[in-house]
């Protein structure tokens, strides 16, 4: 609840060449509005209220930092005063406005008099905007009293939503003004920057990263047809960096960012958050919260609904947000803790880390058997495991399917679960109709879920619908502009549509950012189709240290064969056979090698083994140019039909 405090009368005051409009919370110099952050402005308000008197540091603390928030306010106050002096071009040594009273506080020493500013001076504000600003003043004053309650302790996702509840409704209305700039998508674009881990414990990174992901997920459901929210992959590029906000705005294509931090110990969690426009970087609102890190987490869904209701009030009839069902919350804090750890390891995308993720998702489910998002995370982990281990997918896909179906049984509105199921039925069952239905349903539920657009683009690519695939890939890129996998798979679309030069260019751009990014090394396939065999062989050699042994020899056999070096191709094939004697392997790797040596019969025999394994690589049968030598063979056409790609 907002605590009413000082409201200066009259509403505007003048000192020297400066004027302060308290109702609109604006500072002018010679009639020009200045940029000033929230805390420096509040300090100025208090100093003007007590003009000529000493305002103690304790009084500033009570005004700016409520008693039930714990902030190193000495340093924070010093920093805020320095910022205020910078705006006023004042000096601590020879002050004209703000004098430091050693050991006590500060005093405003310049003469102050009432002033009269037009309601829209310097802003071009409409009557509606003026009224909105008055509402915003009530929402964003930092002296909000925040009561701690053991019986209604919120979990971290609820904290993030509470932060947004107090400010986003005002921001949504303000941002919808005709003057508000939007991205080329027609949406307002927002990025939740990685929450800073201020615990001093690197082991708590999963916790701050988890809150970042939670905020992205919840914000993505607010009004997805108007508000675009950048995906986690892209924002994590700015973790532990000092990148200027205007640069972030350009690189991500966003107009606003949310910044925040977390401190955590055994008894308390402290969350700070602020909403900042990237253009002028003057925070629209800021909050600090303290909560117990345990309690009733079911409040998350309730708070999400409160946000939707608040937005409905501000948006009137235009309200896609209220139709978005909030994600069900876990009933157990430990379950949520394990879920965050699972997401942390899953996002690392290595075989070892995915195994860790599975263990944590399993533990989350053990703590809360009805936690749908934990099941969805488990489904993603199992669905991706085969690709990162090189083992046959039938070792993991049944578990993936079970987890995805359970997630949907618990919460049919979960876009992540629909996306996971779509990938499973596409790659393992080759059920293209169901996969498309599930992808489209996921996008309908959460248009801001970049992974759904990304995987749906790949789905369209496998079916030869390249124009649609490129459009969907662009939607994914807009939501996750720095994602290497989205960019690399865009290159794959270009390659499979026989645009080899463009594919090479795209993959080059990815490799410039990360030379070891494995998916972009599909560039070797485009090199082969262009007859650039030396470059293709060099690429396989460059990646040898991190490539599974069978895959390395498979590519060597294929490229040597395509270049006409049959003896070397057969040598590589022999090495491949030796490498798989005592380990299971995706059969498509061996089929690929036989294609290189020109033994189509053996290639087709290994394709049949890949079919028995439900190899995910068979999804490319229709579009992969490497399979062109087999397309006239009835056996290949029959396989194409069985995989559902004949038409």
Secondary structure, DSSP 8 states (H G I E B T S, - for coil): --------SSSEEEETTEEEETTTTEEEETTEE----HHHHHHHHHHHHTTTSEEEHHHHHHHHS-TTS---HHHHHHHHHHHHHHHHT--SSS-SSEEEETTTEEEE-S--EE----TTTTT---HHHHHHHHHHHHHH-TT------GGG---HHHHHHHHHHHHHHHHHHHHTSTT----TTSSEEEEE---EE-SS-GGGHHHHHHHHHHHHHHHTTT-TTTEEE--HHHHGGGTT----HHHHHHHHT-SEEEEEEEEE-SS-EEEEEEEEETTT--EEEEEEEEE-S-S-TTHHHHHHHHHHHHHHHHHTT--SSTTS------S-HHHHHHHHHHHHHHTT-SHHHHHHHHHHHHHHHHH-TT-HHHHHHHHHHHHHHHHHH-S-GGGTHHHHHHHHHHHHHH-TT-HHHHHHHHHHHHHTT--HHHHHHHHHHHHHH-TT-HHHHHHHHHHHHHTT-HHHHHHHHHHHHHHSTT-HHHHHHHHHHHHHTT-HHHHHHHHHHHHHH-TT-GGGGGHHHHHHHTT-HHHHHHHHHHTGGGS-HHHHHHHHHHHHHHTT-HHHHHHHHHHHHHHTTTS---HHHHHHHHHHHT-HHHHHHHHHHHHHHT-GGGGGTTT-GGGGGGTT-HHHHHHHHHTT---
